[in-house]
Amino acid sequence: MMGVLARLDDFRGLSRFTTWAYKFALLEASTKARRMAWRHRELPRPPEDWLAMADPDGRLDRCVELELAGEDPDAHLPGLRAHLAGCLACREEHQSLRALVEGEAG
């Protein structure tokens, strides 16, 4: 009931008020039930497995190793540079990995 009252300004009058309130209450209830169902669940894999899944074949690791060794990653890993240019998530992971490795080496 409080949710309906809080969203009363959203009612535009395109349907009967009772229809709008019923749909709103149904949506609110289903959202809360879904959140409650997931509240105490745990991921089935340990965190180190999730890190391996982000770069399963180790291409980013190899790219950073090649860069720090002064070699051209494109010669060994064709297409990776183009992918990093277009994929923000992978580019950020590459930059973070490189900063981490440079910090450990320096």
Distance bins in CASP14 RR format, pairs under 12 A and 6 or more apart:
PFRMAT RR
TARGET T0000
AUTHOR 0000-0000-0000
RMODE 2
METHOD distances of the structure
MODEL  1
1 7 0 0 0 0 0 1 0 0 0 0 0
1 8 0 0 0 0 0 1 0 0 0 0 0
1 21 0 0 0 0 1 0 0 0 0 0 0
1 24 0 0 0 0 0 1 0 0 0 0 0
1 25 0 0 0 0 1 0 0 0 0 0 0
1 28 0 0 0 0 0 1 0 0 0 0 0
1 29 0 0 0 0 0 1 0 0 0 0 0
2 8 0 0 0 0 0 1 0 0 0 0 0
2 24 0 0 0 0 0 1 0 0 0 0 0
2 25 0 0 0 0 0 1 0 0 0 0 0
2 28 0 0 0 0 1 0 0 0 0 0 0
3 9 0 0 0 0 0 1 0 0 0 0 0
3 10 0 0 0 0 0 1 0 0 0 0 0
3 21 0 0 0 0 1 0 0 0 0 0 0
3 24 1 0 0 1 0 0 0 0 0 0 0
3 25 1 0 0 1 0 0 0 0 0 0 0
3 27 0 0 0 0 0 1 0 0 0 0 0
3 28 1 0 0 1 0 0 0 0 0 0 0
3 29 0 0 0 0 0 1 0 0 0 0 0
3 31 0 0 0 0 0 1 0 0 0 0 0
3 32 0 0 0 0 0 1 0 0 0 0 0
4 10 0 0 0 0 1 0 0 0 0 0 0
4 11 0 0 0 0 1 0 0 0 0 0 0
4 17 0 0 0 0 1 0 0 0 0 0 0
4 18 0 0 0 0 0 1 0 0 0 0 0
4 20 0 0 0 0 1 0 0 0 0 0 0
4 21 1 0 1 0 0 0 0 0 0 0 0
4 22 0 0 0 0 1 0 0 0 0 0 0
4 23 0 0 0 0 0 1 0 0 0 0 0
4 24 1 0 1 0 0 0 0 0 0 0 0
4 25 1 0 0 1 0 0 0 0 0 0 0
4 26 0 0 0 0 0 1 0 0 0 0 0
4 27 0 0 0 0 0 1 0 0 0 0 0
4 28 0 0 0 0 1 0 0 0 0 0 0
4 29 0 0 0 0 0 1 0 0 0 0 0
5 11 0 0 0 0 0 1 0 0 0 0 0
5 21 0 0 0 0 1 0 0 0 0 0 0
5 24 0 0 0 0 0 1 0 0 0 0 0
5 25 0 0 0 0 0 1 0 0 0 0 0
5 28 0 0 0 0 0 1 0 0 0 0 0
6 24 0 0 0 0 0 1 0 0 0 0 0
6 28 0 0 0 0 0 1 0 0 0 0 0
7 20 0 0 0 0 1 0 0 0 0 0 0
7 21 0 0 0 0 1 0 0 0 0 0 0
7 23 0 0 0 0 0 1 0 0 0 0 0
7 24 1 0 0 1 0 0 0 0 0 0 0
7 25 0 0 0 0 0 1 0 0 0 0 0
7 27 0 0 0 0 0 1 0 0 0 0 0
7 28 0 0 0 0 1 0 0 0 0 0 0
8 17 0 0 0 0 1 0 0 0 0 0 0
8 20 0 0 0 0 1 0 0 0 0 0 0
8 21 0 0 0 0 1 0 0 0 0 0 0
8 24 0 0 0 0 1 0 0 0 0 0 0
10 17 0 0 0 0 0 1 0 0 0 0 0
10 20 0 0 0 0 1 0 0 0 0 0 0
10 21 0 0 0 0 0 1 0 0 0 0 0
10 23 0 0 0 0 0 1 0 0 0 0 0
10 24 0 0 0 0 1 0 0 0 0 0 0
10 27 0 0 0 0 0 1 0 0 0 0 0
11 17 1 0 0 1 0 0 0 0 0 0 0
11 18 0 0 0 0 0 1 0 0 0 0 0
11 19 0 0 0 0 0 1 0 0 0 0 0
11 20 1 0 1 0 0 0 0 0 0 0 0
11 21 0 0 0 0 1 0 0 0 0 0 0
11 23 0 0 0 0 0 1 0 0 0 0 0
11 24 0 0 0 0 1 0 0 0 0 0 0
12 20 0 0 0 0 1 0 0 0 0 0 0
13 19 0 0 0 0 1 0 0 0 0 0 0
13 20 1 0 0 1 0 0 0 0 0 0 0
13 21 0 0 0 0 0 1 0 0 0 0 0
14 20 0 0 0 0 1 0 0 0 0 0 0
14 23 0 0 0 0 0 1 0 0 0 0 0
15 21 0 0 0 0 1 0 0 0 0 0 0
15 22 0 0 0 0 1 0 0 0 0 0 0
15 23 0 0 0 0 1 0 0 0 0 0 0
15 24 0 0 0 0 0 1 0 0 0 0 0
16 22 0 0 0 0 1 0 0 0 0 0 0
16 23 0 0 0 0 0 1 0 0 0 0 0
17 23 0 0 0 0 0 1 0 0 0 0 0
17 24 0 0 0 0 0 1 0 0 0 0 0
18 24 0 0 0 0 0 1 0 0 0 0 0
18 25 0 0 0 0 0 1 0 0 0 0 0
19 25 0 0 0 0 0 1 0 0 0 0 0
19 26 0 0 0 0 0 1 0 0 0 0 0
20 26 0 0 0 0 0 1 0 0 0 0 0
20 27 0 0 0 0 0 1 0 0 0 0 0
21 27 0 0 0 0 0 1 0 0 0 0 0
21 28 0 0 0 0 0 1 0 0 0 0 0
22 28 0 0 0 0 0 1 0 0 0 0 0
22 29 0 0 0 0 0 1 0 0 0 0 0
23 29 0 0 0 0 0 1 0 0 0 0 0
23 30 0 0 0 0 0 1 0 0 0 0 0
24 30 0 0 0 0 0 1 0 0 0 0 0
24 31 0 0 0 0 0 1 0 0 0 0 0
25 31 0 0 0 0 0 1 0 0 0 0 0
25 32 0 0 0 0 0 1 0 0 0 0 0
26 32 0 0 0 0 0 1 0 0 0 0 0
26 33 0 0 0 0 0 1 0 0 0 0 0
27 33 0 0 0 0 0 1 0 0 0 0 0
27 34 0 0 0 0 0 1 0 0 0 0 0
28 34 0 0 0 0 0 1 0 0 0 0 0
28 35 0 0 0 0 0 1 0 0 0 0 0
29 35 0 0 0 0 0 1 0 0 0 0 0
29 36 0 0 0 0 0 1 0 0 0 0 0
30 36 0 0 0 0 0 1 0 0 0 0 0
30 37 0 0 0 0 0 1 0 0 0 0 0
31 37 0 0 0 0 0 1 0 0 0 0 0
31 38 0 0 0 0 0 1 0 0 0 0 0
32 38 0 0 0 0 0 1 0 0 0 0 0
32 39 0 0 0 0 0 1 0 0 0 0 0
33 39 0 0 0 0 0 1 0 0 0 0 0
34 41 0 0 0 0 0 1 0 0 0 0 0
35 41 0 0 0 0 0 1 0 0 0 0 0
43 49 0 0 0 0 1 0 0 0 0 0 0
43 50 1 0 0 1 0 0 0 0 0 0 0
43 53 0 0 0 0 0 1 0 0 0 0 0
44 50 0 0 0 0 0 1 0 0 0 0 0
45 51 0 0 0 0 0 1 0 0 0 0 0
45 52 0 0 0 0 1 0 0 0 0 0 0
45 53 1 0 0 1 0 0 0 0 0 0 0
46 52 0 0 0 0 0 1 0 0 0 0 0
46 53 0 0 0 0 0 1 0 0 0 0 0
47 53 0 0 0 0 0 1 0 0 0 0 0
47 54 0 0 0 0 0 1 0 0 0 0 0
48 54 0 0 0 0 0 1 0 0 0 0 0
49 56 0 0 0 0 0 1 0 0 0 0 0
50 56 0 0 0 0 0 1 0 0 0 0 0
51 58 0 0 0 0 0 1 0 0 0 0 0
51 60 0 0 0 0 0 1 0 0 0 0 0
51 61 0 0 0 0 0 1 0 0 0 0 0
51 93 0 0 0 0 1 0 0 0 0 0 0
51 96 0 0 0 0 0 1 0 0 0 0 0
51 97 0 0 0 0 0 1 0 0 0 0 0
52 58 0 0 0 0 1 0 0 0 0 0 0
52 60 0 0 0 0 0 1 0 0 0 0 0
52 61 0 0 0 0 0 1 0 0 0 0 0
53 93 0 0 0 0 0 1 0 0 0 0 0
54 60 0 0 0 0 1 0 0 0 0 0 0
54 61 0 0 0 0 0 1 0 0 0 0 0
54 87 0 0 0 0 0 1 0 0 0 0 0
54 89 0 0 0 0 1 0 0 0 0 0 0
54 90 0 0 0 0 1 0 0 0 0 0 0
54 92 0 0 0 0 0 1 0 0 0 0 0
54 93 1 0 0 1 0 0 0 0 0 0 0
54 94 0 0 0 0 0 1 0 0 0 0 0
54 96 0 0 0 0 0 1 0 0 0 0 0
54 97 0 0 0 0 0 1 0 0 0 0 0
55 61 1 0 0 1 0 0 0 0 0 0 0
55 62 0 0 0 0 1 0 0 0 0 0 0
55 63 0 0 0 0 1 0 0 0 0 0 0
55 64 0 0 0 0 0 1 0 0 0 0 0
55 77 0 0 0 0 0 1 0 0 0 0 0
55 80 0 0 0 0 0 1 0 0 0 0 0
55 83 0 0 0 0 0 1 0 0 0 0 0
55 84 0 0 0 0 0 1 0 0 0 0 0
55 87 0 0 0 0 0 1 0 0 0 0 0
55 89 0 0 0 0 0 1 0 0 0 0 0
55 90 0 0 0 0 1 0 0 0 0 0 0
55 93 1 0 0 1 0 0 0 0 0 0 0
55 94 0 0 0 0 1 0 0 0 0 0 0
55 96 0 0 0 0 0 1 0 0 0 0 0
55 97 0 0 0 0 1 0 0 0 0 0 0
57 63 0 0 0 0 0 1 0 0 0 0 0
57 77 0 0 0 0 1 0 0 0 0 0 0
57 80 0 0 0 0 0 1 0 0 0 0 0
58 64 0 0 0 0 1 0 0 0 0 0 0
58 65 0 0 0 0 1 0 0 0 0 0 0
58 66 0 0 0 0 0 1 0 0 0 0 0
58 77 0 0 0 0 1 0 0 0 0 0 0
58 80 0 0 0 0 0 1 0 0 0 0 0
58 90 0 0 0 0 0 1 0 0 0 0 0
58 93 0 0 0 0 0 1 0 0 0 0 0
58 94 0 0 0 0 0 1 0 0 0 0 0
58 97 0 0 0 0 0 1 0 0 0 0 0
59 65 0 0 0 0 0 1 0 0 0 0 0
59 66 0 0 0 0 0 1 0 0 0 0 0
59 73 0 0 0 0 1 0 0 0 0 0 0
59 76 0 0 0 0 1 0 0 0 0 0 0
59 77 1 0 1 0 0 0 0 0 0 0 0
59 78 0 0 0 0 0 1 0 0 0 0 0
59 79 0 0 0 0 1 0 0 0 0 0 0
59 80 1 0 1 0 0 0 0 0 0 0 0
59 81 0 0 0 0 0 1 0 0 0 0 0
59 83 0 0 0 0 1 0 0 0 0 0 0
59 84 0 0 0 0 1 0 0 0 0 0 0
59 87 0 0 0 0 0 1 0 0 0 0 0
59 90 0 0 0 0 1 0 0 0 0 0 0
59 93 0 0 0 0 0 1 0 0 0 0 0
59 94 0 0 0 0 1 0 0 0 0 0 0
59 97 0 0 0 0 0 1 0 0 0 0 0
60 66 0 0 0 0 0 1 0 0 0 0 0
60 67 0 0 0 0 0 1 0 0 0 0 0
60 73 0 0 0 0 1 0 0 0 0 0 0
60 77 0 0 0 0 1 0 0 0 0 0 0
60 80 1 0 0 1 0 0 0 0 0 0 0
60 81 0 0 0 0 0 1 0 0 0 0 0
60 83 0 0 0 0 1 0 0 0 0 0 0
60 84 0 0 0 0 1 0 0 0 0 0 0
60 87 0 0 0 0 0 1 0 0 0 0 0
60 89 0 0 0 0 0 1 0 0 0 0 0
60 90 1 0 0 1 0 0 0 0 0 0 0
60 91 0 0 0 0 1 0 0 0 0 0 0
60 92 0 0 0 0 0 1 0 0 0 0 0
60 93 1 0 0 1 0 0 0 0 0 0 0
60 94 1 0 1 0 0 0 0 0 0 0 0
60 95 0 0 0 0 0 1 0 0 0 0 0
60 96 0 0 0 0 1 0 0 0 0 0 0
60 97 1 0 1 0 0 0 0 0 0 0 0
60 98 0 0 0 0 1 0 0 0 0 0 0
60 100 0 0 0 0 0 1 0 0 0 0 0
60 101 0 0 0 0 0 1 0 0 0 0 0
61 67 0 0 0 0 0 1 0 0 0 0 0
61 68 0 0 0 0 0 1 0 0 0 0 0
61 73 0 0 0 0 0 1 0 0 0 0 0
61 77 0 0 0 0 0 1 0 0 0 0 0
61 80 0 0 0 0 0 1 0 0 0 0 0
61 93 0 0 0 0 0 1 0 0 0 0 0
61 94 0 0 0 0 1 0 0 0 0 0 0
61 97 1 0 0 1 0 0 0 0 0 0 0
61 98 0 0 0 0 0 1 0 0 0 0 0
61 100 0 0 0 0 0 1 0 0 0 0 0
61 101 0 0 0 0 1 0 0 0 0 0 0
62 68 0 0 0 0 0 1 0 0 0 0 0
62 69 0 0 0 0 0 1 0 0 0 0 0
62 71 0 0 0 0 0 1 0 0 0 0 0
62 73 1 0 0 1 0 0 0 0 0 0 0
62 75 0 0 0 0 0 1 0 0 0 0 0
62 76 1 0 0 1 0 0 0 0 0 0 0
62 77 1 0 0 1 0 0 0 0 0 0 0
62 80 0 0 0 0 1 0 0 0 0 0 0
62 94 0 0 0 0 0 1 0 0 0 0 0
62 97 0 0 0 0 0 1 0 0 0 0 0
62 101 0 0 0 0 0 1 0 0 0 0 0
63 69 0 0 0 0 0 1 0 0 0 0 0
63 70 0 0 0 0 0 1 0 0 0 0 0
63 71 0 0 0 0 1 0 0 0 0 0 0
63 72 0 0 0 0 0 1 0 0 0 0 0
63 73 1 0 1 0 0 0 0 0 0 0 0
63 74 0 0 0 0 1 0 0 0 0 0 0
63 75 0 0 0 0 0 1 0 0 0 0 0
63 76 0 0 0 0 1 0 0 0 0 0 0
63 77 1 0 1 0 0 0 0 0 0 0 0
63 78 0 0 0 0 0 1 0 0 0 0 0
63 79 0 0 0 0 0 1 0 0 0 0 0
63 80 1 0 1 0 0 0 0 0 0 0 0
63 81 0 0 0 0 1 0 0 0 0 0 0
63 83 0 0 0 0 0 1 0 0 0 0 0
63 84 0 0 0 0 1 0 0 0 0 0 0
63 90 0 0 0 0 1 0 0 0 0 0 0
63 91 0 0 0 0 0 1 0 0 0 0 0
63 93 0 0 0 0 0 1 0 0 0 0 0
63 94 1 0 0 1 0 0 0 0 0 0 0
63 95 0 0 0 0 0 1 0 0 0 0 0
63 97 0 0 0 0 1 0 0 0 0 0 0
63 98 0 0 0 0 1 0 0 0 0 0 0
63 101 0 0 0 0 0 1 0 0 0 0 0
64 70 0 0 0 0 0 1 0 0 0 0 0
64 71 0 0 0 0 0 1 0 0 0 0 0
64 73 0 0 0 0 1 0 0 0 0 0 0
64 77 0 0 0 0 0 1 0 0 0 0 0
64 80 0 0 0 0 0 1 0 0 0 0 0
64 84 0 0 0 0 0 1 0 0 0 0 0
64 93 0 0 0 0 0 1 0 0 0 0 0
64 94 1 0 0 1 0 0 0 0 0 0 0
64 95 0 0 0 0 1 0 0 0 0 0 0
64 96 0 0 0 0 1 0 0 0 0 0 0
64 97 1 0 1 0 0 0 0 0 0 0 0
64 98 1 0 1 0 0 0 0 0 0 0 0
64 99 0 0 0 0 1 0 0 0 0 0 0
64 100 0 0 0 0 1 0 0 0 0 0 0
64 101 1 0 1 0 0 0 0 0 0 0 0
64 102 0 0 0 0 1 0 0 0 0 0 0
64 103 0 0 0 0 0 1 0 0 0 0 0
64 104 0 0 0 0 0 1 0 0 0 0 0
64 105 0 0 0 0 0 1 0 0 0 0 0
65 71 0 0 0 0 1 0 0 0 0 0 0
65 73 0 0 0 0 1 0 0 0 0 0 0
65 76 0 0 0 0 1 0 0 0 0 0 0
65 77 0 0 0 0 0 1 0 0 0 0 0
65 94 0 0 0 0 0 1 0 0 0 0 0
65 97 0 0 0 0 1 0 0 0 0 0 0
65 98 0 0 0 0 1 0 0 0 0 0 0
65 101 1 0 0 1 0 0 0 0 0 0 0
65 102 0 0 0 0 0 1 0 0 0 0 0
65 105 0 0 0 0 0 1 0 0 0 0 0
66 72 1 0 0 1 0 0 0 0 0 0 0
66 73 1 0 1 0 0 0 0 0 0 0 0
66 74 0 0 0 0 1 0 0 0 0 0 0
66 75 0 0 0 0 1 0 0 0 0 0 0
66 76 1 0 1 0 0 0 0 0 0 0 0
66 77 1 0 0 1 0 0 0 0 0 0 0
66 80 0 0 0 0 1 0 0 0 0 0 0
66 81 0 0 0 0 0 1 0 0 0 0 0
66 94 0 0 0 0 0 1 0 0 0 0 0
66 98 0 0 0 0 0 1 0 0 0 0 0
66 101 0 0 0 0 0 1 0 0 0 0 0
67 73 1 0 1 0 0 0 0 0 0 0 0
67 74 0 0 0 0 0 1 0 0 0 0 0
67 75 0 0 0 0 0 1 0 0 0 0 0
67 76 0 0 0 0 0 1 0 0 0 0 0
67 77 0 0 0 0 0 1 0 0 0 0 0
67 80 0 0 0 0 0 1 0 0 0 0 0
67 81 0 0 0 0 0 1 0 0 0 0 0
67 84 0 0 0 0 0 1 0 0 0 0 0
67 94 0 0 0 0 1 0 0 0 0 0 0
67 95 0 0 0 0 0 1 0 0 0 0 0
67 97 0 0 0 0 0 1 0 0 0 0 0
67 98 1 0 0 1 0 0 0 0 0 0 0
67 99 0 0 0 0 0 1 0 0 0 0 0
67 101 0 0 0 0 1 0 0 0 0 0 0
67 102 0 0 0 0 1 0 0 0 0 0 0
67 105 0 0 0 0 0 1 0 0 0 0 0
68 97 0 0 0 0 0 1 0 0 0 0 0
68 98 1 0 0 1 0 0 0 0 0 0 0
68 99 0 0 0 0 0 1 0 0 0 0 0
68 100 0 0 0 0 0 1 0 0 0 0 0
68 101 1 0 0 1 0 0 0 0 0 0 0
68 102 1 0 0 1 0 0 0 0 0 0 0
68 103 0 0 0 0 0 1 0 0 0 0 0
68 104 0 0 0 0 0 1 0 0 0 0 0
68 105 1 0 0 1 0 0 0 0 0 0 0
68 106 0 0 0 0 0 1 0 0 0 0 0
69 75 0 0 0 0 0 1 0 0 0 0 0
69 76 0 0 0 0 0 1 0 0 0 0 0
69 101 0 0 0 0 0 1 0 0 0 0 0
69 105 0 0 0 0 0 1 0 0 0 0 0
70 76 0 0 0 0 0 1 0 0 0 0 0
71 77 0 0 0 0 0 1 0 0 0 0 0
72 78 0 0 0 0 0 1 0 0 0 0 0
72 80 0 0 0 0 0 1 0 0 0 0 0
72 81 0 0 0 0 1 0 0 0 0 0 0
73 79 0 0 0 0 1 0 0 0 0 0 0
73 80 1 0 0 1 0 0 0 0 0 0 0
73 81 1 0 0 1 0 0 0 0 0 0 0
73 82 0 0 0 0 0 1 0 0 0 0 0
73 83 0 0 0 0 0 1 0 0 0 0 0
73 84 0 0 0 0 1 0 0 0 0 0 0
73 94 0 0 0 0 1 0 0 0 0 0 0
73 98 0 0 0 0 0 1 0 0 0 0 0
74 80 1 0 0 1 0 0 0 0 0 0 0
74 81 1 0 1 0 0 0 0 0 0 0 0
74 82 0 0 0 0 1 0 0 0 0 0 0
74 83 0 0 0 0 0 1 0 0 0 0 0
74 84 0 0 0 0 0 1 0 0 0 0 0
74 85 0 0 0 0 0 1 0 0 0 0 0
75 81 0 0 0 0 0 1 0 0 0 0 0
77 83 0 0 0 0 1 0 0 0 0 0 0
77 84 0 0 0 0 0 1 0 0 0 0 0
77 94 0 0 0 0 0 1 0 0 0 0 0
79 85 0 0 0 0 1 0 0 0 0 0 0
79 86 0 0 0 0 0 1 0 0 0 0 0
79 87 0 0 0 0 0 1 0 0 0 0 0
79 90 0 0 0 0 0 1 0 0 0 0 0
80 86 0 0 0 0 0 1 0 0 0 0 0
80 87 0 0 0 0 0 1 0 0 0 0 0
80 90 0 0 0 0 1 0 0 0 0 0 0
80 91 0 0 0 0 0 1 0 0 0 0 0
80 94 0 0 0 0 1 0 0 0 0 0 0
81 87 0 0 0 0 0 1 0 0 0 0 0
81 90 0 0 0 0 0 1 0 0 0 0 0
81 91 0 0 0 0 0 1 0 0 0 0 0
81 94 0 0 0 0 1 0 0 0 0 0 0
82 90 0 0 0 0 0 1 0 0 0 0 0
82 91 0 0 0 0 0 1 0 0 0 0 0
83 89 0 0 0 0 0 1 0 0 0 0 0
83 90 1 0 0 1 0 0 0 0 0 0 0
83 91 0 0 0 0 1 0 0 0 0 0 0
83 93 0 0 0 0 0 1 0 0 0 0 0
83 94 0 0 0 0 1 0 0 0 0 0 0
84 90 1 0 1 0 0 0 0 0 0 0 0
84 91 1 0 1 0 0 0 0 0 0 0 0
84 92 0 0 0 0 1 0 0 0 0 0 0
84 93 0 0 0 0 1 0 0 0 0 0 0
84 94 1 0 1 0 0 0 0 0 0 0 0
84 95 0 0 0 0 1 0 0 0 0 0 0
84 97 0 0 0 0 0 1 0 0 0 0 0
84 98 0 0 0 0 0 1 0 0 0 0 0
85 91 1 0 0 1 0 0 0 0 0 0 0
85 94 0 0 0 0 0 1 0 0 0 0 0
86 92 0 0 0 0 0 1 0 0 0 0 0
86 94 0 0 0 0 0 1 0 0 0 0 0
87 93 0 0 0 0 1 0 0 0 0 0 0
87 94 0 0 0 0 1 0 0 0 0 0 0
88 94 0 0 0 0 0 1 0 0 0 0 0
88 95 0 0 0 0 0 1 0 0 0 0 0
89 95 0 0 0 0 0 1 0 0 0 0 0
89 96 0 0 0 0 0 1 0 0 0 0 0
90 96 0 0 0 0 0 1 0 0 0 0 0
90 97 0 0 0 0 0 1 0 0 0 0 0
91 97 0 0 0 0 0 1 0 0 0 0 0
91 98 0 0 0 0 0 1 0 0 0 0 0
92 98 0 0 0 0 0 1 0 0 0 0 0
92 99 0 0 0 0 0 1 0 0 0 0 0
93 99 0 0 0 0 0 1 0 0 0 0 0
93 100 0 0 0 0 0 1 0 0 0 0 0
94 100 0 0 0 0 0 1 0 0 0 0 0
94 101 0 0 0 0 0 1 0 0 0 0 0
95 101 0 0 0 0 0 1 0 0 0 0 0
95 102 0 0 0 0 0 1 0 0 0 0 0
96 102 0 0 0 0 0 1 0 0 0 0 0
96 103 0 0 0 0 0 1 0 0 0 0 0
97 103 0 0 0 0 0 1 0 0 0 0 0
97 104 0 0 0 0 0 1 0 0 0 0 0
98 104 0 0 0 0 0 1 0 0 0 0 0
98 105 0 0 0 0 0 1 0 0 0 0 0
99 105 0 0 0 0 0 1 0 0 0 0 0
99 106 0 0 0 0 0 1 0 0 0 0 0
100 106 0 0 0 0 0 1 0 0 0 0 0
END
